[in-house]
Every structure is written in structure tokens, then in C-alpha cells.
Amino acid sequence: MLKLCITFLIFAGMADLSAQLSPGDLANAHKNLEGLENCTKCHEIGKKILPEKCLDCHKSLKEQISANKGLHAQAAYRNCVDCHADHHGRDYQLVWWKDDQKNFDHRQTGYQLEGKHNQVECRKCHQSKNIANNERLKSRGKDLNKTFLGLQGDCLNCHRDEHRGQLDKNCLKCHQMIGWKPVANFDHNNSKFILTGKHQRVPCASCHKNTADKSQKSDTQFTKYTGLNYKNCTPCHQDPHRGRLGAACTSCHGTSGWQGVSSKRFDHEKTRFPLLGKHNSVPCAKCHKQGRSVQTLKFKFCRDCHQDYHQGQFINRPQKGACEDCHTVEGFTPANFTVQEHNQTGYPLQEAHLAVPCMMCHQKTFNHTERYDFPDKSCVFCHHDPHQGTALQYVRQEKKQNQADKCMYCHSMQSWEQIDFDHGSTGFRLEGKHQTAKCGACHKGTDDTRIVDKVNFKIKNKLCQDCHKDIHSGQFADRQASSRAAGVTHCERCHMPADWSASGFNHNRDSRFKLEGAHLKVSCIMCHKQKTNGSDGSIIYKPLDTACSACHGSLPVDLQGKKL
């Protein structure tokens, strides 16, 4: 019983001693060090807590300090109790932030917070998933969600590699901490594909597409930056030539623009339209207009580029007006259209027409193009009718039905001056001297000229006196007032067309004075004298006095005055 009491007093004294030696309970992280037998693990007799004692347990810190890395390697932070105090109870936080955790100067750790990092809460970075070698810290009893150890300064320790190992792990070669975009530090000229010309204005996403990340179980994507095929243009650009000109686009084009084709480097012979003749000197921009794709160019027909100068006049020909029927690429003129080909048209060239220049017939019309389609192929469609329609009435009816062009009834294509006209069809047959008379001798101009346009061929009166002067001054004009021919001299009663002599006149028949005896030998002028005294000089035929004395004078008389 006494021993029991003594033992109780000893333990009670020790309890009182422990209470007097310990200032309070240890924090929860150090609770395993409670008890007098553990004091020397942190304290040294007669001294305060030594940093070396702390580092016996905090080996990770000891390694950093030995490597002269991290916050605790600095002399200002070598004394642990300056920031860490214990014996304040189980729930006491062992870290004391002098100026508050939010105002901590992170530069002292050897990693300065810049840009966006200045706005991030501490635990956004200091968490278990970002700690390198976290299993090692965990084996040393570290609470990975509370420790500030284990982080590295590399971006990929905290951030996922969005490029999936395609680019340098040093993200700051391209990005800045102020923000991932824009990629201010990236220079495409340092890549394997230097951007020139219009490539400099192309959005990155046009070339760098998103692709599926096959290494991840989730359906994630990342942008493809490496492994792109850029040996030629076709992986990014569609080939409008469909391989006909080869894959080396740069042999003709430059990055300043597809339209800027170098004529020296470009061989048009490789295209579907080799440049021949005049086409070889045409500027590229005349055909390849700005904004017009090569694929949309049509060149099957000349009219795909050239305006139909003839405005569809040849559309009904077998070749539907194909320009190459008459023209060549060496030039539009002269036309490659021969006389033989012209003779196969609806108007063969004959005689004098063979010598006529094309432009004389194919003249420009009101729409400024030469006319080749003639609905009317008669002479008067091209030639002015000098007769003004007066000659056509004399064309025989049977000829009208068989002759399309009435001019050919009189004229020929060999020469207009060669006339083959049946004057008898007019009602006035040419006989005798009339056959040798020139047309203009009768058909004179209205102003008494020989200008063809003013010649009247439509003569209503066909009497001799209409063309010939009456040298008899009307002596033989019809005197019957009731007659329709009153005042008309019928020359044909005496004169014949063979010559103008009065061979048709019979003195005994046609006059009141018969020629008999010695009168048959008398010359006409002996009786028919010329008028005198300011007259028109015509010969007097009628009326004449038929008495003998009118011509022979008075009869002889005797001495007494009696007629013998």
C-alpha cells in the first residue's frame, strides 16, 4: 500500500513538472512528438529550437537548402521559429505570414510571379496534381494539399501541353505570362516555313487545323503545328489546273498573289489553250481578269472571249458561225474566205463581180458592222436604179416569172454598158436608122442632160415629132379637128426608117398635082422653094398654087395685048 502511494505521488509530480515545462499542446502535425521524452527531438537542453533539429525531420527542406534553392535557402529564413511556432494547440496553423499570405513576395522563392500569375490564388498552383515527385513527399508524411514544396518553375508542371509535344517545352519562347494570346514572342521566320507575301495575312487557323488527340481517352482536340506537308502548295490550295501543269506552283506563281504570274517563267503551251498567232502578244489581264477564276474561263469557241463582230449573221451556216471558218489566229484580216467558197453561198460571184472589193458590197450598216446576210439579192438592193423603176415595166411578162432580177433582162454582169434589150417590148420597135441610134439620143434627162439618174425611159408619146423636129413646120399636120390625131404630123406616110428620104411619098397619089410629061424630070426644088423673109427656112410644100402661071409666069401676048 505504501509503495502504491509513493508511485502515485511520483507520477503526479511528474505530471505537474510536464505541465510546468511544456507551454502548450503541439500542433496537429507534431502531435506525435508530445511527451518529455521527445522534447530533445526539437529542443536542445539550455537552448531554443535549433534549425538543424527541424531539418532532421524536414528532409525535403534540407535538400533544398543544401542545393541553395527555394525560400529556406535564404539567410533570412534559416531560423525556422521566425515563421513557425508550436505549442499553441492542435488547430494552430504552423505557418505565420508576416505581411499576410496574399502579400507574400514570391520572388524570394526564386520564382517571380508575373502577368497572369499575379492574379492566381496560391492553392491554384500549390496542389497535389502540380507537384513533381509527389510520391516521395507523400512518403515523408507531407500533406500534398497543404505543402508549398515540390513545384517546379517549368510551365508544363502546372499547365497541360496544348501542343502535345510538337513544340519546345519552354512555352515562353512563344507565349508571355501576361496572356497566352496573342503569341507575341513567336516568329514564323524561325520555323521551317517562312511566311511571305499573302501568307503573312492568312489567319493561323486556316493552315493549322484542329485534330483529335488519340492519346487521350476523352474526345479532346489540339492544333496541329508540326508534321504539315508544305513541300508544295497543293496540300493547302486546290490545284485549279488539276495537275496538268505539274505540282510546282512556284514555277509560275509567287506568294504576292496568284494573279501575279511571271510571263517569263510560265509556259502557256502546257495549258489546254496554247497561245498561237496574235494571242501570243495579248496581255494576260485581257483574258485573266481580276477576281475571275481560271476554272471559269471558257475558250472552246472564239466568241467565248471575242464579241461576235458579225452579230449572228452566220449562225445558220453548218459551223454555226465559227470564226475559224474564215479567220486565223494570225489576224482577223484578211479573211480566209475564197471566191470558191463564196460561189457556194446563195450568191456566186460572176464576171465583173469578181473584181469588186468585198467592202463595196459588204458595207457597214447602222449597227457599225459589215452586212453579210442579204435578204434581197437583186441588183437594186446594192445598186441604185438609175431608171427609177421606169424601165422595169417593159420587161416581158414571161421573163418576170423566170428572171429573179429584172435588171438582167437588159444588162449583164460583165458590163452594165452591154445592153441586150428588146425594144419591141415597149411598143416602139427600132427599125432602120433607129437601130444605130444611141439610147441617150432619145432618152434624155429631164433637165436636158445625159445624167443617167435623170433620164426618162418611160416615154408615153412615140410620135416622130416627139423626138424629131418637124422641118416642114406643120405643113403636113392632120387638119381634122375631130380627129384624135389633130395637129399630128404622120412622118411615116412619106419617110421610111431605113433613111430619111421621102421614099414613101407618091406625088401622083398623095398630092393634088400629078407629075406628068416634062414635070417628071423637074427637080423638087424647082417648085418647092425655101421660105424667105425671116421665116424658119422650111421648104414650102403646101399649099401651092397649081396653076401653070404660078410656076411658069404669064402667057405671051400679041401687040394688041391679047393672049396667044
Residue pairs with C-beta under 8 A, 6 or more apart in sequence:
14 36
17 36
18 35
18 36
21 36
21 39
22 36
22 87
23 87
24 87
24 88
24 89
25 31
25 34
25 87
25 88
25 89
25 90
26 33
26 34
26 86
26 87
26 90
27 86
27 88
27 89
27 90
27 91
27 92
27 93
27 94
28 90
28 91
29 94
29 143
30 86
30 94
31 90
33 41
33 42
41 53
41 56
41 57
42 49
42 53
42 54
42 86
43 49
43 50
43 53
44 50
44 53
48 81
49 80
49 81
51 78
51 79
51 80
54 61
54 80
54 84
55 61
55 62
55 65
59 140
60 136
60 137
60 140
60 142
60 149
60 150
61 70
61 72
61 149
64 70
64 72
64 73
64 149
65 72
65 73
65 78
67 73
69 110
70 109
70 110
70 149
71 77
71 108
71 109
71 110
72 78
74 108
76 108
77 83
77 108
83 95
83 96
83 97
83 98
84 94
84 95
84 96
85 92
85 94
85 96
86 92
86 94
97 103
97 104
101 122
106 112
106 113
107 113
110 153
111 151
111 153
113 120
114 177
114 178
115 176
115 177
115 178
115 179
116 177
116 178
116 179
117 125
117 177
122 148
125 151
125 158
126 147
126 148
126 151
127 144
127 145
128 134
128 144
128 145
130 150
130 151
130 157
130 158
131 137
131 144
131 147
131 149
131 150
131 151
132 150
132 151
132 152
132 157
133 150
134 144
134 150
137 144
137 147
137 149
137 150
138 144
142 149
142 150
144 150
151 157
151 158
154 169
154 170
155 169
155 170
155 171
155 172
156 169
156 171
159 171
161 169
162 222
162 223
163 222
163 223
163 225
164 213
164 215
164 222
166 224
166 225
166 226
166 227
167 173
167 174
167 225
167 226
172 185
173 185
173 186
174 183
174 185
174 186
175 183
175 184
175 185
176 184
176 185
188 194
188 195
189 195
192 230
193 228
193 230
195 202
196 255
197 254
197 255
197 256
197 257
198 255
198 256
198 257
199 255
205 223
206 236
207 228
207 236
208 223
208 224
208 225
208 228
209 223
209 224
210 221
210 222
210 223
210 224
211 221
211 222
211 223
211 224
212 219
212 220
212 221
213 220
213 221
213 222
228 235
229 235
230 236
232 247
232 248
232 249
233 239
233 247
233 249
233 250
233 253
234 247
234 249
237 249
239 247
239 249
240 293
240 294
240 295
241 271
241 294
244 270
244 271
244 272
245 252
245 270
245 271
246 270
251 265
251 266
252 261
252 262
252 265
252 266
253 260
253 261
253 262
254 260
254 262
259 288
259 290
261 284
261 288
263 284
268 274
268 275
269 275
272 299
273 299
275 282
276 329
277 328
277 329
277 330
277 331
278 329
278 330
278 331
279 329
287 297
287 305
288 294
288 297
298 304
298 305
299 305
301 322
301 323
302 322
302 323
302 324
302 327
303 321
303 323
306 323
308 321
309 332
309 369
310 321
310 369
310 370
310 372
311 367
311 369
312 321
313 321
313 371
313 372
313 373
314 320
314 321
314 325
314 372
314 373
315 321
317 325
319 325
325 337
326 335
326 336
326 337
327 335
327 336
328 336
335 358
339 349
339 354
342 348
342 349
343 349
346 377
347 374
347 377
350 413
351 412
351 413
351 414
352 413
352 414
352 415
353 413
359 370
361 382
362 370
362 371
362 372
363 370
363 371
364 370
364 371
365 371
374 381
377 404
377 405
378 404
378 405
378 406
378 407
379 405
379 407
379 408
379 411
380 407
383 407
384 453
386 452
386 453
386 455
387 455
387 457
388 453
390 456
390 457
390 458
391 410
391 457
391 458
392 406
393 458
394 421
394 425
394 426
394 457
395 403
395 406
395 409
395 425
396 409
396 422
396 425
399 406
399 409
400 406
403 409
409 421
410 419
410 420
410 421
411 418
411 419
411 420
412 418
412 420
419 439
423 429
423 430
424 430
427 462
428 459
428 462
430 437
431 497
431 498
432 496
432 497
432 498
432 499
433 497
433 498
433 499
433 500
434 497
440 450
440 455
442 459
442 467
443 455
443 456
443 457
443 459
444 450
444 455
444 456
445 451
445 454
445 455
445 456
446 454
446 456
447 454
459 466
463 488
463 489
464 489
464 490
464 491
464 492
464 495
465 488
465 489
465 491
468 491
470 477
470 489
471 538
471 539
472 489
472 538
472 539
472 541
473 536
473 538
474 487
474 489
475 538
475 540
475 541
475 542
476 489
476 490
476 491
476 493
476 494
476 541
476 542
477 487
477 488
477 489
478 485
478 486
478 487
478 488
478 489
478 490
479 486
480 486
492 504
493 504
493 505
493 510
494 502
494 503
494 504
494 505
494 510
495 501
495 502
495 503
495 504
496 503
496 504
507 513
507 514
507 515
508 514
508 515
512 546
513 544
513 546
515 522
525 539
526 551
527 544
527 551
528 539
528 540
528 541
528 544
529 539
529 540
530 537
530 538
530 539
530 540
531 537
531 538
531 539
531 540
544 550
549 555
555 563
555 564
556 563
556 564
557 563
557 564
558 564
